[in-house]
């Protein structure tokens, strides 16, 4: 977990990077040159990677630990449950219902990170739609 000093430095870096990205929207299809340290070592950084770095810095600034995993990474049921903020038995139920694809390795289940994130996106979209519908219903005048 980031301490207060790291969170402060990350917040400053996130602000600077976000300002840069906002001022240069035309760079989104390109990579940008970045100079490191006093010796001006240059490197090309794809724009999408800078956006990812900005998100990581913002999370760190908020006091959250950040983990980066390759999309093809496989998770255990406990890791997937933690990522979705659900219990492991509930995740296993989702797997058994085939709502999230998985494969078996011996008697263990393995879930692709990409599949967990896809489920999370769909689930959050459905929750937002339900909340919007309930809100709209609550705002309708009584017809009784």
N, C-alpha and C positions, 0 to 999 in steps of 0.2 A: 504494500500500500504506500502511495506517495506521502511523504511528510509535508509539512506546511511550506518549507522552503522550495521543495521541488514543485509543489502545486503552484506557487507564486511564479516561479520561472516558466513553468509550462503555460500559465495564463498569459504572460507577456509574449511568449513565442507564438502562442495560438492567435492572439490579437494581431500581431505583426503579419503573420502568414495569411490570416483571413483578409486583412486590409489589402495585402498584395494581390491575392487572388481576385478580390472584388474589383481592384483597379485594372486588372489585366484579363478580362474575360475572353479576349481574342486568343489567348494562349492555350485555351482548353484542348486544342487539337495537337498541340506540340509538346515538346519537352523543353525545360528551361535550364539554363546554366546556373549553377549554384557554386559559390566560392566558399571554401572552408578555411577557417583560421587565418593566421597572419601570412602564411606562405602563398595564399590565393590559389590553392589547389582547386581546380574546377572540375565539376562533374555534371552530366546531363541527368535531370530528374524528370520523369514523365509527369505531366500535369495531374493525372489521376492519383499518382502516388503522393503529390503535394496535398491534394484534398484529403487523402487518407491520413497523412501526417497531421494535418490541421485538426481532424476529428480526434485523433489519438491525443494530441496536446490538450484539446478542450476537455476530454474525459479525465486526463491526468490533473488538469487544473481544478476540476470538480472534486478531486480527491479519490477518483476511481482508479483502480489498477486496470491496466490494459494488457490484453493478450492478443497476439497475432498468430493466426494459424493458416496454413494453406487450405484452400477450398476443398481439396481432396482429402483433408484430414479426416480420420475416422474417430468417433467418440464412443466411449462406453455409455451404457444407459444412465449411469450416475452423472457423467459429464453433460450429456444432453439434457437431462432433467434440470441440472443446475443452470444451464444456459437458458432454458425456457422458464425457469423459476417455478417448477412444478415438482411434485414428489416423484420418486423413481417408479412406484407402482402405477401412478397415473400415466407416466410416459410409456411404460410397458403396455398398458391398456391401449394407448394410441397406436403403438407398434402392432399389437395383435389385431386391431381394427383396420390395419393397413393405411392409416392416415399419414404415417411417415414411413418411407421405405427403409429397410435395413437388411443386413445379411448376417448369417450365423457363422461364427468361428468356433467350432466345437459346440459347446452348449451356451456360448455367449452371443449376445447381439452386438453388432457394430453398426453405427449410424454415421452417414457422411455429414460433415459439418454443413455442407451446402444444402442438404435435405432438411436439416434442422432449421437453418435460417429461412429457407423457403416456407416451411410450415409456420414459423414465427411471423413472417410477413403476412401470410394469408390470415392467420389467426388474429393478428392485430387489426387488419383491415376489416374483418368480420365484426370484431368488437366495436370498432369505431362506427361502423354502419348501424349496428344495433343501438349504440348509445345515441346516435343522431336521430334514429327513428323514435326512440323513447322520448327524447327531448322534444321532437316535433309533436308527438302525441300529447305531451304535457302542456304544450303551448296552445293547443286547440281549445276553443271555448267549449264548455259543457253543452251538450245537445240534448239534455234530458229535461 
